[in-house]
Amino acid sequence: MAPNRQGSNAPTSGLKPMRYCGRRFSAAELTAIRRLIATHPEASRAALSRRVCEQLDWRRPGGQRKDMSARVAMLRMQRDGLIKLPPPRGGNGNGRRYRRRTAAAEPGPPLHAASPRELGPLERVPVTDRLASHRHNEYIDRYHYLGYQPLPGAQQRYFVHANGVIVALLGFGAAAWKCQARDTFIGWNTAQRERWLPLGACRTQGQSTAPVG
């Protein structure tokens, strides 16, 4: 059944389950999301996505809320006329130059090693707070040849340390919902893809930060 395009007043009864970002939403869940938006008119879109995750217990296998997936799903629900989101606050920054510059991301001295293996054990450190997020973005903008671009959808970013020095950055985003070449290579059918895709990821960023000499 096609989505009703009458905005937040569109009835949800009688709708078949709708799929967004790999999750099926029942008519009752769509109604709950609309009610949540109506009862929190002052909330930002980001705050609403967190509330939706809590209310529907939408989480990653590790227990973290799927905030970014919820935001994308709600944008698509609005596009389909199922909900009405509040206006965005200040834009999302897409297409604007990342101008943050700090001393923490200034180039350091080369690491003296005949090969990367001589750097010693590598430690992968996840980005878990706003300060680390800004630092990761700044490194990417300074040293990646394409500069910084926001990662779409669900994501996880890392610093790679060698003896306490940041030597590389990694970024992973949600795998594409459909990709014929990938799906054919793996050999899974629609049901298998829907089941296993949430466990997959796509490496979207990678950058070394310290020259080895």
N, C-alpha and C positions, 0 to 999 in steps of 0.2 A: 504494500500500500504506500502510495507516495506521501511524503510529508505534507502536512497542512501549512500553508504559508501566511497564517493570520497573526504572526507574532506571538507574544506571551499569552494572549487570550485563546490561542488555538486549543481545541479539545484534544486530550490525549487518549481518551477511552476509545477502544476499538483498533488502535494502532498495533501493527505487528512489531515485534522487537526490532529496534533500530541499532545498527552497528556503527560505532565511532571508535577509531583508534584501537581496534582489536577487541572492543568490549561491547557486548549486547546490552542495551538499555531497554527495560520494560516500560510500558505505559505508566506504571506506578512510579518508577524511578524518574521518568521525565517530569511527572507531576511534582515529585518531591524536589527536584531541582528548581522548577519554577516557583514553588512555594518558598524555597530557601532564598532565592533572589528577591522575592517580594518582601520577605521579612527582614532583609538586610539591605535596604536601599542605599546605605552609605558605604557599603563594602566595595572595594576595588575588584577588578576581575581576578587578580592574583589571589586575593583573600577568599573570593567565592570558590575558586578552584580548590583551595585547601579545604574549605568546608564541605565541598562535594565529595572529596576523597575520604574525609572522615565519616560523613554520613553514609556513604555507600561502601565504606571499607575497601576502597580501590587502592591497592598497594602493590609494590614490586615483591618478588619472592623474598627479598631480604627484609621486608616490613616497612620500607619507606613509602610515603605517599607518592602517587603518580601525578604530581602537580602539573607538570608540563603537558602530559597526555590529557589531563582533565581540561586544561585551558584550550588546547586544540580542539578537543571534542565539543566543548561549549561554543566555540566560535562556529563550528560546523552546524551545530544545532540551531544557532541563531540564523545562519545562512539558509537553513531549511525551514525557518519559520516556526520552530518549536519552542524557543525561549527568546527573551529579550534581555540582553546584557546591558549594564551601565556603560556610558561612554568611556573610552580609554583615557587614562590620565597621563598626559605628557608625551604620548607616543611611545613606541618601543625602541626607537633608535636605529631601526633598520635603514641602511643606506647612508648613515652618517659616519663620518670619520671618527675612529676611536682616538681621542686626544689625550688620554691620561698618560702622564709621564712621571715616574718616580725614580729615586736613586736605587731602589731595590732591584730594578730591572736593567740597570746600566751594565754594559759588557764588563765581564771580569777577565782576569788573566787566563791565558790558555792553560789547559790541563796537560801536563807533560806525561805522555804515555805513548808507547810504540803502537798500541792498538786499543780499541775500546775495552777489550778484556782486561787490560792492565789498570783500568779505573777501579777495579774491585767490585764487590757486591753492589748491585743496583737495588734501590728501594723505591717502590711505587707508592706515592702519597696522594690520597684522594683530595680533591677540592671540596671542602665542606662548609666554608663560610664566605661571607661577602668580600672580606679582605683578600683571601686567597683567590677568589673568583676574579677580582679586578687585576690581581697580579698575573694570573694565567692569561687573561685577555691582553694585558699589556705586552707580555712576552710574545704572544702570537702576532700582535700588530707590529711590533718592532722587528721581529726576526723571520717571520714567515713571508715568503715572496708574494703571497696573495693578501697579506694583511689580515686583520681581524674581521670576521663575520659571525653573527650570532648563530649558534647551533640550533637547528629546528627540533621541536618535540622533546621527548625524554632524552636525557643525556647524562654522561658521567665523564669528568675530566680528572687528569692526574698530573702531578709533577713526578719526574724521575730523578732521584738523588743518588750521587756517588760521593761517599765520604762527606756528606752534609752539603754538597754543592749541587744546585739544580743543573742537570745536564741535558734534559729533554722534557718535552711536554707531550701528552696524549689526550685525545678527545674522542669519545664514542657517542653516537646518537642511535636512536631507535632504528631498527631495520625497516626498509620500505615494506608497506603492507603487501604490495604485489610487485613482482619482478619476474617476468616470464623466463628469462635466461637462467636466473638463480633457481626458480621453482622447478624448471625442467631438469637442471643439472642435479638437484637434490632428489627429485623424483617423488615429491610429496603431492597429495591431492589437497583439495580445499580444506577438508576437515583437519588433516595433518598440519597444514600451514597455520590454520587458526589456533591449533593447540600449541605448536612449538615456536611460533614466531616471537612471542613475548620473551623467550629465553635468548634470542639472538640480538646482535648489535652490529652497528656499522662504524668502522673507524673513519672518522671524519676529519681529524686533525692529527698532525704529528710534526714535531720540530725539535731539533737539537738546539741547545742554547749556549754551550761552551765549546769552543774549538779545542781539538786535541792535537797536540803537536809534540 
